[in-house]
Amino acid sequence: MHATVTSSESTTSGSRRFRWRVVDIVVASVIGVAVGVVFWAWGAVWGPISAPIEALLPGLQAAPAAVWLVGGVLGALIIRKPGAALYTELVAAIVSALIGSQWGGLLTIEAGLVQGLGAELVFAIFLYRNWRLPVALLAGAVAGLGMAVNDLILWYVGAAPTFAIVYVISAVTGGALIAGGLSWLAVRGLARTGALDRFAAGRELRSV
């Protein structure tokens, strides 16, 4: 009987941990909107930023493009619930598209879906239990891989193999460092201010 009760309590506790609260939805949405504005602003200055990088080495421009991957990793690290990476990245993409994206609304949203799924996959593989830096870096890297494959299919059809290889490596590296590393550091900084005290991420880091 004791074993049955313990197992039941464990299952209930686990389902409660994965259940979205109202505050989770609100904060994930706020993050998505804020990051969506950043996405739009980054797109507005993308030409002058990417042109010299591409001239230096074609395909290398995928590294700074990883700014568009931040929403998914950041949202997941804060909310720590299934679907958080996908939801936050998708909201950010929709906001960016609504404000006005040079790549078109539907394609911007489609890119957000692919990139969010990339990050979500990594957190799912770790059963939404590991939020350490290596996992954040991996989530950013896989989101970057998704971005690279999507871009090569939609925007660089018939690209030379050398360009494709450089593009993929740059996207994965940029995704790991920018989306993964910077998001992880941002969460730690927010936690120290007490802004995340209603979330496991904030309580965990404040207790260290």
Secondary structure, DSSP 8 states (H G I E B T S, - for coil): -HHHHHHHHHHHHHHHHHS--HHHHHHHHHHHHHHHHHHHHHHHTHHHHHHHHHHHSTTGGGTGGGGGGHHHHHHHHHH-STTHHHHHHHHHHHHHHHHH-TT-HHHHHHHHHHHHHHHHHHHHHTTT---SHHHHHHHHHHHHHHHHHHHHHHT-TT--HHHHHHHHHHHHHHIIIIIIIIHHHHHHHHHHHTTTTTSHHHHHHHT-
